[in-house]
């Protein structure tokens, strides 16, 4: 039975102030992965363009920052947005690849880098004839296949990896598109107004329905009764990159939400050439007050039903008693004719 493990992947460009380390390399403190510098300058990531059926070649550098040799598994991977916060992540080597991860092949699948040295590895990227146009993000990953003992119960092994991002755009018709879905608001109220703070949680889903990577910006507005503005803010938890075909479920906390009000929240998301909005209504009412109102309404309803039934009984005509009921008369028989 294989031991489960967690892959810790470093993909974010870091500005490193260490000598001999290129700026904006993807790094985890022990090794770095980055593209070979162009004739003009160093590259923080791969930015490639190709037509369906075209083959590209490039080189990736793996730098060992420790004093001992390190061996890595090299592979290309597709990118996706994480479910937790929409961050940029890549598939593990065991997962099925459909984009860059399936099209790019390093010249070596494993490489050993001596201490404080670098190794440059060429790779080939073959775009198939039927490739869909638009953006296909991914990475070239250097994976340390050793599994470190993790903490927690059950214990999980930890693998570490560093990847240089690959932004590939395939030629053809491109379409930026976005949808804002499933906006919900839930209140966390004190039992009665004035007996504590009130908070609310707004949840929503962003979905990239086009074929281009989007850089969305979002704002949240809340209005109460009579159109009063209760909240207006720019959201900071939106992913900086929403990849094609990806969706993320996000939440935003609203501290100081109204304790007794009725209104709606509206989420508006913008990206170049895109503006989409979605709304949700809310009714803020503390639970104890809501219970009292509900109980009073129930009691009032019962009393009204009983009063209505009493009036109906009093207004109904009285039925005669059995003694007062008239005896039905019998029909008289006519005398028969005699001959």
ZADO-1210 file (C-alpha; in nm, 4 decimals, padded with zeros to 6 digits):
<atoms>
<atom x="00.0000" y="00.0000" z="00.0000" code="UNK" pos="1"/>
<atom x="00.1417" y="00.3368" z="-00.1039" code="UNK" pos="2"/>
<atom x="00.1806" y="00.5958" z="00.1650" code="UNK" pos="3"/>
<atom x="-00.0355" y="00.9056" z="00.1090" code="UNK" pos="4"/>
<atom x="00.1519" y="01.2268" z="00.0652" code="UNK" pos="5"/>
<atom x="00.0997" y="01.5995" z="00.0246" code="UNK" pos="6"/>
<atom x="00.2783" y="01.7861" z="-00.2538" code="UNK" pos="7"/>
<atom x="00.4186" y="02.1233" z="-00.1463" code="UNK" pos="8"/>
<atom x="00.4734" y="02.3196" z="-00.4647" code="UNK" pos="9"/>
<atom x="00.6446" y="02.6583" z="-00.4911" code="UNK" pos="10"/>
<atom x="00.5344" y="02.8517" z="-00.7979" code="UNK" pos="11"/>
<atom x="00.5194" y="03.2155" z="-00.6925" code="UNK" pos="12"/>
<atom x="00.7990" y="03.4361" z="-00.8253" code="UNK" pos="13"/>
<atom x="01.0146" y="03.5530" z="-00.5356" code="UNK" pos="14"/>
<atom x="01.2489" y="03.8506" z="-00.5383" code="UNK" pos="15"/>
<atom x="01.5601" y="03.6857" z="-00.4033" code="UNK" pos="16"/>
<atom x="01.8476" y="03.8952" z="-00.2719" code="UNK" pos="17"/>
<atom x="02.0959" y="03.6087" z="-00.2835" code="UNK" pos="18"/>
<atom x="02.4021" y="03.6257" z="-00.5091" code="UNK" pos="19"/>
<atom x="02.3903" y="03.4006" z="-00.8135" code="UNK" pos="20"/>
<atom x="02.0116" y="03.3578" z="-00.8000" code="UNK" pos="21"/>
<atom x="01.8108" y="03.5197" z="-01.0825" code="UNK" pos="22"/>
<atom x="01.5361" y="03.7615" z="-00.9844" code="UNK" pos="23"/>
<atom x="01.1791" y="03.6251" z="-00.9842" code="UNK" pos="24"/>
<atom x="01.2844" y="03.2597" z="-00.9773" code="UNK" pos="25"/>
<atom x="01.0412" y="03.0039" z="-00.8378" code="UNK" pos="26"/>
<atom x="01.2147" y="02.8914" z="-00.5208" code="UNK" pos="27"/>
<atom x="01.1557" y="02.7041" z="-00.1952" code="UNK" pos="28"/>
<atom x="01.4866" y="02.7808" z="-00.0216" code="UNK" pos="29"/>
<atom x="01.6608" y="02.4616" z="-00.1331" code="UNK" pos="30"/>
<atom x="01.6279" y="02.4739" z="-00.5115" code="UNK" pos="31"/>
<atom x="01.5033" y="02.7060" z="-00.7844" code="UNK" pos="32"/>
<atom x="01.3497" y="02.6482" z="-01.1273" code="UNK" pos="33"/>
<atom x="01.3412" y="02.9155" z="-01.3956" code="UNK" pos="34"/>
<atom x="01.3645" y="02.9640" z="-01.7736" code="UNK" pos="35"/>
<atom x="01.6967" y="03.0126" z="-01.9447" code="UNK" pos="36"/>
<atom x="01.7576" y="03.3856" z="-01.9837" code="UNK" pos="37"/>
<atom x="01.6848" y="03.5330" z="-02.3228" code="UNK" pos="38"/>
<atom x="01.9335" y="03.7507" z="-02.5081" code="UNK" pos="39"/>
<atom x="01.7606" y="04.0590" z="-02.3667" code="UNK" pos="40"/>
<atom x="01.7013" y="03.9719" z="-02.0002" code="UNK" pos="41"/>
<atom x="01.6133" y="03.7077" z="-01.7462" code="UNK" pos="42"/>
<atom x="01.2634" y="03.5608" z="-01.7686" code="UNK" pos="43"/>
<atom x="01.0519" y="03.5059" z="-01.4563" code="UNK" pos="44"/>
<atom x="00.8327" y="03.2502" z="-01.6396" code="UNK" pos="45"/>
<atom x="00.7752" y="03.0985" z="-01.9845" code="UNK" pos="46"/>
<atom x="00.5515" y="03.3100" z="-02.2097" code="UNK" pos="47"/>
<atom x="00.4930" y="03.1134" z="-02.5299" code="UNK" pos="48"/>
<atom x="00.2708" y="03.1420" z="-02.8367" code="UNK" pos="49"/>
<atom x="00.2031" y="02.8710" z="-03.0916" code="UNK" pos="50"/>
<atom x="-00.0394" y="02.7643" z="-03.3613" code="UNK" pos="51"/>
<atom x="-00.2120" y="02.4238" z="-03.3623" code="UNK" pos="52"/>
<atom x="00.0343" y="02.1671" z="-03.4966" code="UNK" pos="53"/>
<atom x="00.3410" y="02.3775" z="-03.4120" code="UNK" pos="54"/>
<atom x="00.6416" y="02.2537" z="-03.2103" code="UNK" pos="55"/>
<atom x="00.8353" y="02.4779" z="-02.9715" code="UNK" pos="56"/>
<atom x="01.1665" y="02.4204" z="-02.7948" code="UNK" pos="57"/>
<atom x="01.3005" y="02.5925" z="-02.4831" code="UNK" pos="58"/>
<atom x="01.5224" y="02.5277" z="-02.1808" code="UNK" pos="59"/>
<atom x="01.4640" y="02.5190" z="-01.8056" code="UNK" pos="60"/>
<atom x="01.7271" y="02.5680" z="-01.5354" code="UNK" pos="61"/>
<atom x="01.7303" y="02.3800" z="-01.2042" code="UNK" pos="62"/>
<atom x="01.9535" y="02.5351" z="-00.9379" code="UNK" pos="63"/>
<atom x="02.0614" y="02.3505" z="-00.6230" code="UNK" pos="64"/>
<atom x="02.1108" y="02.5947" z="-00.3382" code="UNK" pos="65"/>
<atom x="02.2224" y="02.3318" z="-00.0847" code="UNK" pos="66"/>
<atom x="02.5689" y="02.1874" z="-00.0319" code="UNK" pos="67"/>
<atom x="02.4776" y="01.8297" z="-00.1282" code="UNK" pos="68"/>
<atom x="02.3595" y="01.6730" z="-00.4546" code="UNK" pos="69"/>
<atom x="01.9839" y="01.6635" z="-00.5137" code="UNK" pos="70"/>
<atom x="01.7949" y="01.4421" z="-00.7579" code="UNK" pos="71"/>
<atom x="01.4677" y="01.5591" z="-00.9118" code="UNK" pos="72"/>
<atom x="01.1895" y="01.4202" z="-01.1242" code="UNK" pos="73"/>
<atom x="01.1239" y="01.6624" z="-01.4116" code="UNK" pos="74"/>
<atom x="00.7793" y="01.6782" z="-01.5683" code="UNK" pos="75"/>
<atom x="00.5364" y="01.9232" z="-01.7270" code="UNK" pos="76"/>
<atom x="00.1983" y="01.9810" z="-01.5626" code="UNK" pos="77"/>
<atom x="-00.1347" y="02.1514" z="-01.6252" code="UNK" pos="78"/>
<atom x="-00.2323" y="02.4394" z="-01.3972" code="UNK" pos="79"/>
<atom x="-00.5601" y="02.4994" z="-01.2136" code="UNK" pos="80"/>
<atom x="-00.7098" y="02.7218" z="-00.9439" code="UNK" pos="81"/>
<atom x="-00.7210" y="02.5741" z="-00.5947" code="UNK" pos="82"/>
<atom x="-01.0595" y="02.5270" z="-00.4310" code="UNK" pos="83"/>
<atom x="-00.9428" y="02.6861" z="-00.1044" code="UNK" pos="84"/>
<atom x="-00.8506" y="03.0344" z="-00.2274" code="UNK" pos="85"/>
<atom x="-00.8229" y="03.0198" z="-00.6054" code="UNK" pos="86"/>
<atom x="-00.4423" y="03.0156" z="-00.6006" code="UNK" pos="87"/>
<atom x="-00.2317" y="02.8976" z="-00.8947" code="UNK" pos="88"/>
<atom x="-00.1490" y="02.5268" z="-00.8603" code="UNK" pos="89"/>
<atom x="-00.0431" y="02.2399" z="-01.0885" code="UNK" pos="90"/>
<atom x="-00.1355" y="01.8751" z="-01.1239" code="UNK" pos="91"/>
<atom x="00.0751" y="01.6044" z="-00.9651" code="UNK" pos="92"/>
<atom x="00.2760" y="01.3688" z="-01.1815" code="UNK" pos="93"/>
<atom x="00.0180" y="01.0912" z="-01.1286" code="UNK" pos="94"/>
<atom x="-00.2750" y="01.2981" z="-01.2602" code="UNK" pos="95"/>
<atom x="-00.4030" y="01.3029" z="-01.6175" code="UNK" pos="96"/>
<atom x="-00.2763" y="01.5966" z="-01.8245" code="UNK" pos="97"/>
<atom x="-00.4673" y="01.7548" z="-02.1132" code="UNK" pos="98"/>
<atom x="-00.2739" y="02.0723" z="-02.1953" code="UNK" pos="99"/>
<atom x="00.0845" y="02.1795" z="-02.1332" code="UNK" pos="100"/>
<atom x="00.1332" y="01.8758" z="-01.9132" code="UNK" pos="101"/>
<atom x="00.0564" y="01.6441" z="-02.2055" code="UNK" pos="102"/>
<atom x="00.2314" y="01.8458" z="-02.4761" code="UNK" pos="103"/>
<atom x="00.5643" y="01.9404" z="-02.3117" code="UNK" pos="104"/>
<atom x="00.8403" y="01.6805" z="-02.2579" code="UNK" pos="105"/>
<atom x="01.1752" y="01.7539" z="-02.0862" code="UNK" pos="106"/>
<atom x="01.4788" y="01.5914" z="-02.2481" code="UNK" pos="107"/>
<atom x="01.5470" y="01.4187" z="-01.9143" code="UNK" pos="108"/>
<atom x="01.2846" y="01.2835" z="-01.6784" code="UNK" pos="109"/>
<atom x="01.5317" y="01.2797" z="-01.3870" code="UNK" pos="110"/>
<atom x="01.8291" y="01.5010" z="-01.3174" code="UNK" pos="111"/>
<atom x="02.0899" y="01.5167" z="-01.0392" code="UNK" pos="112"/>
<atom x="02.2200" y="01.8640" z="-00.9558" code="UNK" pos="113"/>
<atom x="02.5471" y="01.8938" z="-00.7565" code="UNK" pos="114"/>
<atom x="02.5565" y="02.1216" z="-00.4543" code="UNK" pos="115"/>
<atom x="02.5545" y="02.4930" z="-00.5379" code="UNK" pos="116"/>
<atom x="02.5350" y="02.4173" z="-00.9103" code="UNK" pos="117"/>
<atom x="02.2796" y="02.4460" z="-01.1894" code="UNK" pos="118"/>
<atom x="02.1699" y="02.2076" z="-01.4644" code="UNK" pos="119"/>
<atom x="02.0001" y="02.3219" z="-01.7856" code="UNK" pos="120"/>
<atom x="01.7508" y="02.0841" z="-01.9443" code="UNK" pos="121"/>
<atom x="01.5904" y="02.1368" z="-02.2885" code="UNK" pos="122"/>
<atom x="01.2248" y="02.0541" z="-02.3404" code="UNK" pos="123"/>
<atom x="00.9967" y="02.0244" z="-02.6414" code="UNK" pos="124"/>
<atom x="00.6364" y="02.1441" z="-02.6568" code="UNK" pos="125"/>
<atom x="00.4275" y="01.9976" z="-02.9387" code="UNK" pos="126"/>
<atom x="00.0862" y="02.1583" z="-02.9805" code="UNK" pos="127"/>
<atom x="-00.1558" y="01.9093" z="-03.1404" code="UNK" pos="128"/>
<atom x="-00.3485" y="01.9939" z="-03.4554" code="UNK" pos="129"/>
<atom x="-00.6826" y="01.9978" z="-03.2751" code="UNK" pos="130"/>
<atom x="-00.5710" y="02.2119" z="-02.9801" code="UNK" pos="131"/>
<atom x="-00.8322" y="02.4603" z="-02.8633" code="UNK" pos="132"/>
<atom x="-00.7379" y="02.8258" z="-02.9068" code="UNK" pos="133"/>
<atom x="-00.6712" y="03.0429" z="-02.6052" code="UNK" pos="134"/>
<atom x="-00.4621" y="03.0152" z="-02.2914" code="UNK" pos="135"/>
<atom x="-00.3199" y="02.6863" z="-02.1637" code="UNK" pos="136"/>
<atom x="-00.1340" y="02.7549" z="-01.8369" code="UNK" pos="137"/>
<atom x="00.1000" y="02.5030" z="-01.6790" code="UNK" pos="138"/>
<atom x="00.4501" y="02.4576" z="-01.5388" code="UNK" pos="139"/>
<atom x="00.7763" y="02.2672" z="-01.5702" code="UNK" pos="140"/>
<atom x="00.8207" y="02.1054" z="-01.2297" code="UNK" pos="141"/>
<atom x="01.1265" y="01.9756" z="-01.0435" code="UNK" pos="142"/>
<atom x="00.9978" y="01.7257" z="-00.7868" code="UNK" pos="143"/>
<atom x="01.1992" y="01.5806" z="-00.4989" code="UNK" pos="144"/>
<atom x="01.0573" y="01.2276" z="-00.4871" code="UNK" pos="145"/>
<atom x="01.1731" y="01.1660" z="-00.1322" code="UNK" pos="146"/>
<atom x="00.8814" y="01.1613" z="00.1109" code="UNK" pos="147"/>
<atom x="00.9376" y="01.3448" z="00.4380" code="UNK" pos="148"/>
<atom x="00.7432" y="01.2451" z="00.7457" code="UNK" pos="149"/>
<atom x="00.4613" y="01.4899" z="00.8036" code="UNK" pos="150"/>
<atom x="00.2719" y="01.5752" z="01.1187" code="UNK" pos="151"/>
<atom x="-00.0874" y="01.5106" z="01.2135" code="UNK" pos="152"/>
<atom x="-00.3082" y="01.2050" z="01.2409" code="UNK" pos="153"/>
<atom x="-00.3142" y="01.0147" z="01.0176" code="UNK" pos="154"/>
<atom x="00.0459" y="01.1033" z="00.9342" code="UNK" pos="155"/>
<atom x="00.0950" y="01.2215" z="00.5789" code="UNK" pos="156"/>
<atom x="00.4225" y="01.2174" z="00.3921" code="UNK" pos="157"/>
<atom x="00.5346" y="01.5431" z="00.2310" code="UNK" pos="158"/>
<atom x="00.6910" y="01.5840" z="-00.1115" code="UNK" pos="159"/>
<atom x="00.8360" y="01.9167" z="-00.2164" code="UNK" pos="160"/>
<atom x="00.8438" y="02.0570" z="-00.5675" code="UNK" pos="161"/>
<atom x="00.9251" y="02.3813" z="-00.7456" code="UNK" pos="162"/>
<atom x="00.7775" y="02.4751" z="-01.0815" code="UNK" pos="163"/>
<atom x="00.8493" y="02.7418" z="-01.3421" code="UNK" pos="164"/>
<atom x="00.5192" y="02.8690" z="-01.4804" code="UNK" pos="165"/>
<atom x="00.4331" y="02.8226" z="-01.8469" code="UNK" pos="166"/>
<atom x="00.1837" y="03.0614" z="-02.0070" code="UNK" pos="167"/>
<atom x="00.1010" y="02.9185" z="-02.3497" code="UNK" pos="168"/>
<atom x="-00.1430" y="03.0835" z="-02.5888" code="UNK" pos="169"/>
<atom x="-00.2649" y="02.8822" z="-02.8861" code="UNK" pos="170"/>
<atom x="-00.3677" y="03.0858" z="-03.1892" code="UNK" pos="171"/>
<atom x="-00.7301" y="03.1127" z="-03.2959" code="UNK" pos="172"/>
<atom x="-01.0482" y="03.2827" z="-03.1816" code="UNK" pos="173"/>
<atom x="-01.0249" y="03.4032" z="-02.8211" code="UNK" pos="174"/>
<atom x="-01.3124" y="03.4952" z="-02.5925" code="UNK" pos="175"/>
<atom x="-01.2863" y="03.6468" z="-02.2433" code="UNK" pos="176"/>
<atom x="-01.5973" y="03.5523" z="-02.0444" code="UNK" pos="177"/>
<atom x="-01.6914" y="03.5336" z="-01.6764" code="UNK" pos="178"/>
<atom x="-01.9960" y="03.4471" z="-01.4688" code="UNK" pos="179"/>
<atom x="-02.0815" y="03.5346" z="-01.1071" code="UNK" pos="180"/>
<atom x="-02.2945" y="03.2608" z="-00.9528" code="UNK" pos="181"/>
<atom x="-02.4608" y="03.1436" z="-00.6302" code="UNK" pos="182"/>
<atom x="-02.4321" y="03.4600" z="-00.4214" code="UNK" pos="183"/>
<atom x="-02.5457" y="03.3776" z="-00.0670" code="UNK" pos="184"/>
<atom x="-02.5465" y="03.5676" z="00.2627" code="UNK" pos="185"/>
<atom x="-02.5684" y="03.4151" z="00.6111" code="UNK" pos="186"/>
<atom x="-02.6019" y="03.6189" z="00.9313" code="UNK" pos="187"/>
<atom x="-02.4537" y="03.5494" z="01.2736" code="UNK" pos="188"/>
<atom x="-02.6740" y="03.7534" z="01.5031" code="UNK" pos="189"/>
<atom x="-02.6849" y="03.8240" z="01.8791" code="UNK" pos="190"/>
<atom x="-03.0025" y="03.7065" z="02.0542" code="UNK" pos="191"/>
<atom x="-03.1392" y="04.0627" z="02.0741" code="UNK" pos="192"/>
<atom x="-03.0331" y="04.3945" z="01.9186" code="UNK" pos="193"/>
<atom x="-02.7625" y="04.5620" z="02.1237" code="UNK" pos="194"/>
<atom x="-02.6518" y="04.2430" z="02.3036" code="UNK" pos="195"/>
<atom x="-02.3454" y="04.1760" z="02.0884" code="UNK" pos="196"/>
<atom x="-02.1787" y="04.2227" z="01.7529" code="UNK" pos="197"/>
<atom x="-02.3374" y="04.1076" z="01.4306" code="UNK" pos="198"/>
<atom x="-02.1447" y="03.9558" z="01.1417" code="UNK" pos="199"/>
<atom x="-02.2380" y="03.8139" z="00.8050" code="UNK" pos="200"/>
<atom x="-02.0667" y="03.5911" z="00.5515" code="UNK" pos="201"/>
<atom x="-02.1152" y="03.6474" z="00.1801" code="UNK" pos="202"/>
<atom x="-02.0268" y="03.3496" z="-00.0383" code="UNK" pos="203"/>
<atom x="-02.0092" y="03.3458" z="-00.4161" code="UNK" pos="204"/>
<atom x="-01.8694" y="03.1542" z="-00.7134" code="UNK" pos="205"/>
<atom x="-01.6573" y="03.2949" z="-00.9950" code="UNK" pos="206"/>
<atom x="-01.6383" y="03.0890" z="-01.3142" code="UNK" pos="207"/>
<atom x="-01.4178" y="03.1552" z="-01.6144" code="UNK" pos="208"/>
<atom x="-01.6404" y="03.0550" z="-01.9061" code="UNK" pos="209"/>
<atom x="-01.4044" y="03.1799" z="-02.1781" code="UNK" pos="210"/>
<atom x="-01.0665" y="03.0623" z="-02.3063" code="UNK" pos="211"/>
<atom x="-00.8419" y="03.3402" z="-02.1735" code="UNK" pos="212"/>
<atom x="-00.6853" y="03.3847" z="-01.8307" code="UNK" pos="213"/>
<atom x="-00.8637" y="03.6634" z="-01.6428" code="UNK" pos="214"/>
<atom x="-00.7391" y="03.9068" z="-01.3791" code="UNK" pos="215"/>
<atom x="-01.0663" y="03.9939" z="-01.2049" code="UNK" pos="216"/>
<atom x="-01.1411" y="04.2805" z="-00.9682" code="UNK" pos="217"/>
<atom x="-01.4513" y="04.2645" z="-00.7479" code="UNK" pos="218"/>
<atom x="-01.6519" y="04.5076" z="-00.5394" code="UNK" pos="219"/>
<atom x="-01.9287" y="04.4412" z="-00.2898" code="UNK" pos="220"/>
<atom x="-02.2241" y="04.6674" z="-00.2144" code="UNK" pos="221"/>
<atom x="-02.4992" y="04.6206" z="00.0447" code="UNK" pos="222"/>
<atom x="-02.8142" y="04.8306" z="00.0641" code="UNK" pos="223"/>
<atom x="-03.0783" y="04.8309" z="00.3371" code="UNK" pos="224"/>
<atom x="-03.4313" y="04.9640" z="00.3602" code="UNK" pos="225"/>
<atom x="-03.5054" y="05.2740" z="00.1500" code="UNK" pos="226"/>
<atom x="-03.1805" y="05.2242" z="-00.0446" code="UNK" pos="227"/>
<atom x="-02.9435" y="05.3096" z="00.2403" code="UNK" pos="228"/>
<atom x="-02.5811" y="05.2108" z="00.1631" code="UNK" pos="229"/>
<atom x="-02.4617" y="04.9729" z="00.4344" code="UNK" pos="230"/>
<atom x="-02.1398" y="04.8469" z="00.2764" code="UNK" pos="231"/>
<atom x="-01.9209" y="04.9354" z="-00.0222" code="UNK" pos="232"/>
<atom x="-01.5769" y="04.7812" z="-00.0529" code="UNK" pos="233"/>
<atom x="-01.3284" y="04.6310" z="-00.2977" code="UNK" pos="234"/>
<atom x="-01.2602" y="04.2638" z="-00.2319" code="UNK" pos="235"/>
<atom x="-00.9026" y="04.1507" z="-00.1723" code="UNK" pos="236"/>
<atom x="-00.9586" y="03.7740" z="-00.1663" code="UNK" pos="237"/>
<atom x="-01.0265" y="03.7407" z="-00.5395" code="UNK" pos="238"/>
<atom x="-00.7632" y="03.5280" z="-00.7195" code="UNK" pos="239"/>
<atom x="-00.5189" y="03.7339" z="-00.9252" code="UNK" pos="240"/>
<atom x="-00.5486" y="03.4805" z="-01.2072" code="UNK" pos="241"/>
<atom x="-00.8678" y="03.2935" z="-01.2929" code="UNK" pos="242"/>
<atom x="-00.7695" y="03.0272" z="-01.5431" code="UNK" pos="243"/>
<atom x="-00.9886" y="02.9156" z="-01.8366" code="UNK" pos="244"/>
<atom x="-01.2591" y="02.6679" z="-01.7414" code="UNK" pos="245"/>
<atom x="-01.1923" y="02.7088" z="-01.3681" code="UNK" pos="246"/>
<atom x="-01.4366" y="02.8026" z="-01.0939" code="UNK" pos="247"/>
<atom x="-01.3693" y="02.9080" z="-00.7358" code="UNK" pos="248"/>
<atom x="-01.6018" y="02.9385" z="-00.4369" code="UNK" pos="249"/>
<atom x="-01.5029" y="03.2338" z="-00.2193" code="UNK" pos="250"/>
<atom x="-01.6311" y="03.4037" z="00.0970" code="UNK" pos="251"/>
<atom x="-01.6158" y="03.7563" z="00.2353" code="UNK" pos="252"/>
<atom x="-01.6723" y="03.8481" z="00.5998" code="UNK" pos="253"/>
<atom x="-01.8926" y="04.1475" z="00.6828" code="UNK" pos="254"/>
<atom x="-01.8295" y="04.2710" z="01.0351" code="UNK" pos="255"/>
<atom x="-02.0817" y="04.5128" z="01.1768" code="UNK" pos="256"/>
<atom x="-02.3619" y="04.3794" z="00.9599" code="UNK" pos="257"/>
<atom x="-02.7071" y="04.5191" z="01.0451" code="UNK" pos="258"/>
<atom x="-02.8904" y="04.3479" z="01.3276" code="UNK" pos="259"/>
<atom x="-03.2379" y="04.4462" z="01.2151" code="UNK" pos="260"/>
<atom x="-03.2797" y="04.5343" z="00.8503" code="UNK" pos="261"/>
<atom x="-03.3862" y="04.4117" z="00.5105" code="UNK" pos="262"/>
<atom x="-03.2015" y="04.4659" z="00.1849" code="UNK" pos="263"/>
<atom x="-02.9684" y="04.3069" z="-00.0672" code="UNK" pos="264"/>
<atom x="-02.5991" y="04.2582" z="-00.1455" code="UNK" pos="265"/>
<atom x="-02.4594" y="04.2968" z="-00.4972" code="UNK" pos="266"/>
<atom x="-02.1273" y="04.1568" z="-00.6157" code="UNK" pos="267"/>
<atom x="-01.9787" y="04.3160" z="-00.9283" code="UNK" pos="268"/>
<atom x="-01.6735" y="04.1638" z="-01.0983" code="UNK" pos="269"/>
<atom x="-01.4716" y="04.3381" z="-01.3669" code="UNK" pos="270"/>
<atom x="-01.1983" y="04.2263" z="-01.6038" code="UNK" pos="271"/>
<atom x="-01.0833" y="04.3802" z="-01.9340" code="UNK" pos="272"/>
<atom x="-01.3938" y="04.3852" z="-02.1532" code="UNK" pos="273"/>
<atom x="-01.6096" y="04.2175" z="-01.8843" code="UNK" pos="274"/>
<atom x="-01.8522" y="04.3399" z="-01.6200" code="UNK" pos="275"/>
<atom x="-02.0789" y="04.0885" z="-01.4431" code="UNK" pos="276"/>
<atom x="-02.3007" y="04.1253" z="-01.1348" code="UNK" pos="277"/>
<atom x="-02.5167" y="03.9070" z="-00.9127" code="UNK" pos="278"/>
<atom x="-02.7281" y="03.9849" z="-00.6059" code="UNK" pos="279"/>
<atom x="-02.8865" y="03.8194" z="-00.3047" code="UNK" pos="280"/>
<atom x="-03.1503" y="03.9504" z="-00.0616" code="UNK" pos="281"/>
<atom x="-03.1245" y="03.9318" z="00.3171" code="UNK" pos="282"/>
<atom x="-03.3477" y="03.9827" z="00.6193" code="UNK" pos="283"/>
<atom x="-03.1550" y="04.0474" z="00.9401" code="UNK" pos="284"/>
<atom x="-03.3442" y="03.9557" z="01.2561" code="UNK" pos="285"/>
<atom x="-03.1897" y="03.8374" z="01.5883" code="UNK" pos="286"/>
<atom x="-03.2897" y="03.4792" z="01.6730" code="UNK" pos="287"/>
<atom x="-03.4492" y="03.5549" z="02.0115" code="UNK" pos="288"/>
<atom x="-03.6500" y="03.8396" z="01.8649" code="UNK" pos="289"/>
<atom x="-03.7424" y="03.6185" z="01.5721" code="UNK" pos="290"/>
<atom x="-03.8568" y="03.3477" z="01.8154" code="UNK" pos="291"/>
<atom x="-04.0690" y="03.5939" z="02.0110" code="UNK" pos="292"/>
<atom x="-04.2216" y="03.7356" z="01.6939" code="UNK" pos="293"/>
<atom x="-04.2924" y="03.3877" z="01.5632" code="UNK" pos="294"/>
<atom x="-04.4451" y="03.2811" z="01.8955" code="UNK" pos="295"/>
<atom x="-04.6599" y="03.5917" z="01.9127" code="UNK" pos="296"/>
<atom x="-04.7715" y="03.5350" z="01.5567" code="UNK" pos="297"/>
<atom x="-04.8612" y="03.1737" z="01.6335" code="UNK" pos="298"/>
<atom x="-05.0599" y="03.2675" z="01.9456" code="UNK" pos="299"/>
<atom x="-05.2378" y="03.5445" z="01.7560" code="UNK" pos="300"/>
<atom x="-05.3272" y="03.3054" z="01.4785" code="UNK" pos="301"/>
<atom x="-05.4703" y="03.0494" z="01.7214" code="UNK" pos="302"/>
<atom x="-05.6790" y="03.3165" z="01.8975" code="UNK" pos="303"/>
<atom x="-05.8117" y="03.4480" z="01.5672" code="UNK" pos="304"/>
<atom x="-05.9151" y="03.0987" z="01.4563" code="UNK" pos="305"/>
<atom x="-06.0934" y="03.0356" z="01.7857" code="UNK" pos="306"/>
<atom x="-06.2714" y="03.3723" z="01.7719" code="UNK" pos="307"/>
<atom x="-06.3815" y="03.3100" z="01.4159" code="UNK" pos="308"/>
<atom x="-06.5202" y="02.9689" z="01.5083" code="UNK" pos="309"/>
<atom x="-06.7077" y="03.1219" z="01.8067" code="UNK" pos="310"/>
<atom x="-06.8668" y="03.3843" z="01.5884" code="UNK" pos="311"/>
<atom x="-06.9650" y="03.1207" z="01.3373" code="UNK" pos="312"/>
<atom x="-07.1376" y="02.9111" z="01.6080" code="UNK" pos="313"/>
<atom x="-07.3260" y="03.2121" z="01.7453" code="UNK" pos="314"/>
<atom x="-07.4488" y="03.3258" z="01.4047" code="UNK" pos="315"/>
<atom x="-07.5688" y="02.9789" z="01.2954" code="UNK" pos="316"/>
<atom x="-07.9604" y="02.9300" z="01.3116" code="UNK" pos="317"/>
<atom x="-08.0826" y="02.7251" z="01.6102" code="UNK" pos="318"/>
<atom x="-08.1992" y="02.3745" z="01.5338" code="UNK" pos="319"/>
<atom x="-08.5506" y="02.2757" z="01.6663" code="UNK" pos="320"/>
<atom x="-08.5689" y="02.0197" z="01.9462" code="UNK" pos="321"/>
<atom x="-08.7199" y="01.6770" z="01.8764" code="UNK" pos="322"/>
<atom x="-09.0450" y="01.7698" z="02.0617" code="UNK" pos="323"/>
<atom x="-09.0926" y="02.0804" z="01.8539" code="UNK" pos="324"/>
<atom x="-09.0453" y="01.9102" z="01.5245" code="UNK" pos="325"/>
<atom x="-09.3872" y="01.8750" z="01.3369" code="UNK" pos="326"/>
<atom x="-09.5209" y="01.5265" z="01.2746" code="UNK" pos="327"/>
<atom x="-09.5279" y="01.4580" z="00.9079" code="UNK" pos="328"/>
<atom x="-09.8902" y="01.4234" z="00.7816" code="UNK" pos="329"/>
<atom x="-09.9991" y="01.1102" z="00.6113" code="UNK" pos="330"/>
<atom x="-10.1682" y="01.1435" z="00.2750" code="UNK" pos="331"/>
<atom x="-10.5453" y="01.0696" z="00.2798" code="UNK" pos="332"/>
<atom x="-10.6709" y="00.7893" z="00.0605" code="UNK" pos="333"/>
<atom x="-10.9559" y="00.8789" z="-00.1724" code="UNK" pos="334"/>
<atom x="-11.2707" y="00.6547" z="-00.1579" code="UNK" pos="335"/>
<atom x="-11.2781" y="00.3956" z="-00.4239" code="UNK" pos="336"/>
<atom x="-11.5578" y="00.4197" z="-00.6795" code="UNK" pos="337"/>
<atom x="-11.8306" y="00.1614" z="-00.6522" code="UNK" pos="338"/>
<atom x="-11.9968" y="00.0111" z="-00.9610" code="UNK" pos="339"/>
</atoms>
